[in-house]
Structures are given as structure tokens and as C-alpha cells.
């Protein structure tokens, strides 16, 4: 018994979005390919002909056809896959960023001392810092003054320090 492919239909808005996705140069390659496959199926082509055109197997074309018929444009995206759940979540993020606001135990924070406080691994803390854009060694200020009038005092400038003696004098 011959199998019959699922008939596809779409609205004008969906077709326009499929066309834009198929022409995109910045979208993921697999989404562009999937949009092209669905557009070819909407033209009435058979799965084997579309498969030859795009260099994929006909069962992949049939899968894209079924998913587009069932869920529309959302069917072009990958489904959520099972995997190991994250060991650290938003709680670690809050703890590490709160820890950065405290004075460091040494001259500056490093990954190991920052990871020891919340009880996480060094690698997890470094991944979090990279994701947040925090660079521990590129701090703009490293010194805190205990002087209460520090903010009101003038900053040292070229004419405010002791005279610099040149080598010729």
C-alpha cells in the first residue's frame, strides 16, 4: 500500500515568513534549509523530489512536512531535548554576584576564592562570570580609601605633586 504525504497549506503571512526565512543569511542554516523544504512541499512536490533537490533523505522531508502541518512555523525549530538538568541555577548567580560586592579576602577576587564562598566548582563560577561579562582582573578601581574627606580632596595632577627633576639638571 502506497503512503500518501500530508497535504500542506498555509496563510499568506506564514508563506511570507517562510520566504524571508529561506532567504535569510543570518539565521541558522538548518532553519533556512527547513523553510526551503517546506516551501518546496507547498508547491506540490513529492518528498523524494524535494529530497533530491536539497540532498536529504525523503523521510527527513516527510518529517518536516508533518511537523509544519501539525504546528506551523514552530515545527521548523528543534524540539526540546532531554538532558541532564543544571546543577547550579539562579541561586548560584545571586550568591556569586552578591559575593563580588564584598571586599575580597586578598588583593582581588580570583575564581577559586570566589567559588569557595558559595560552594560551587571553579568552572561553574567562571562560566557564570563569562556569561555576565565580569572580568575579575580588569577592575577599574582597586583601592578603597578610609579617609572620610577623600571625595572632596583634589585629584593629583601634573602641577600638584613634587617637582620632577630632569636628567639635565
C-alpha positions in Angstrom: 0.0 0.0 0.0 1.4 3.4 -1.0 1.9 6.1 1.5 0.4 9.5 0.9 2.2 12.6 2.1 0.5 15.0 4.4 -1.2 17.9 2.5 0.2 21.3 3.4 -1.5 24.7 3.4 -0.5 28.0 4.9 -1.6 31.5 5.2 -0.1 34.4 3.3 1.6 35.6 6.5 3.2 32.2 7.1 4.3 32.0 3.4 5.9 35.4 3.7 7.7 34.4 6.8 8.9 31.2 5.2 10.2 33.1 2.2 12.0 35.6 4.5 13.5 32.7 6.5 14.5 30.8 3.3 16.4 33.9 2.0 18.0 34.8 5.4 21.7 34.9 5.5 21.9 35.4 9.3 19.5 32.7 10.5 20.7 29.2 11.4 21.5 27.1 8.3 19.2 24.2 9.4 16.2 26.6 9.8 16.9 28.1 6.3 17.0 24.6 4.8 13.8 23.5 6.6 12.0 26.6 5.3 13.1 25.8 1.8 11.9 22.2 2.2 8.5 23.3 3.4 8.2 25.9 0.6 9.0 23.1 -2.0 6.4 20.9 -0.4 3.9 23.8 -0.5 4.5 23.9 -4.3 3.1 20.4 -4.5 6.4 18.5 -5.0 6.8 14.9 -3.8 9.1 14.1 -0.8 11.6 12.2 -3.0 11.9 15.1 -5.5 12.4 17.6 -2.7 14.9 15.3 -1.0 16.9 15.0 -4.3 16.7 18.8 -4.7 18.2 19.6 -1.3 20.4 16.5 -0.8 18.4 15.0 2.1 16.6 11.7 2.5 12.8 11.7 1.7 12.0 10.6 5.3 13.5 13.9 6.5 11.3 15.8 4.1 8.3 13.9 5.4 9.2 14.7 9.0 9.4 18.5 8.2 6.1 18.2 6.3 4.4 16.5 9.2 5.7 19.0 11.8 4.8 22.0 9.7 1.3 20.6 9.2 0.9 20.0 12.9 2.4 23.1 14.5 3.1 25.6 11.7 6.2 27.7 11.8 7.1 26.4 15.3 7.6 23.0 13.7 10.7 24.3 11.9 12.5 24.8 15.2 14.2 21.9 17.1 12.2 20.3 19.9 13.4 20.4 23.4 15.7 17.5 24.1 16.1 15.6 27.4 19.4 16.1 29.1 21.0 16.4 32.5 19.5 19.2 34.4 21.7 22.1 35.5 23.4 21.6 38.8 23.5 25.3 39.5 20.8 27.8 38.8 19.8 31.3 39.5 20.6 30.9 43.2 24.3 30.5 42.4 24.2 33.6 40.2 22.8 35.6 43.0 25.3 34.3 45.5 28.3 34.9 43.3 27.3 38.4 42.3 26.5 39.2 45.9 29.9 37.9 46.9 31.6 40.2 44.3 30.1 43.2 46.2 32.0 42.3 49.4 35.7 43.1 49.8 37.9 40.2 48.6 40.0 38.2 51.2 43.2 39.0 49.2 44.1 41.9 46.9 41.4 40.9 44.4 39.0 38.0 43.8 40.1 35.0 41.8 38.0 32.1 40.6 38.9 29.7 43.4 38.2 32.0 46.3 35.0 33.2 44.6 33.9 29.6 44.1 34.7 28.6 47.7 32.3 31.1 49.3 29.1 29.8 47.6 30.3 26.2 47.5 30.4 25.8 43.7 33.0 24.5 41.3 35.6 26.8 39.8 34.4 26.0 36.3 30.8 26.8 37.1 31.8 30.2 38.6 34.0 31.1 35.6 31.2 30.1 33.2 28.8 32.4 35.1 31.3 35.3 35.2 31.8 35.0 31.4 28.1 34.9 30.8 27.6 38.0 33.0 30.6 39.8 31.4 32.5 40.1 34.6 36.3 40.2 34.3 37.9 39.9 37.6 41.4 41.1 36.6 40.1 44.2 34.7 38.7 46.2 37.6 38.9 49.9 37.1 39.4 50.8 40.7 41.3 48.6 43.1 41.8 50.8 46.1 39.3 51.9 48.7 40.2 54.9 50.9 39.4 55.1 54.6 39.7 58.9 54.5 36.2 60.5 55.0 37.3 63.6 53.0 38.7 61.6 50.1 35.9 62.6 47.7 36.3 66.3 48.4 40.1 66.4 48.0 41.5 67.3 44.6 43.0 64.6 42.5 46.7 64.7 41.9 47.6 66.3 38.6 50.7 67.4 36.7 51.2 70.6 38.7 50.1 69.3 42.1 52.9 66.9 43.0 56.6 67.4 44.0 58.7 68.9 41.2 60.3 66.3 38.9 63.9 66.8 38.3 65.1 66.2 34.8 68.3 64.4 33.9 69.9 67.6 32.6 69.8 69.4 35.9 
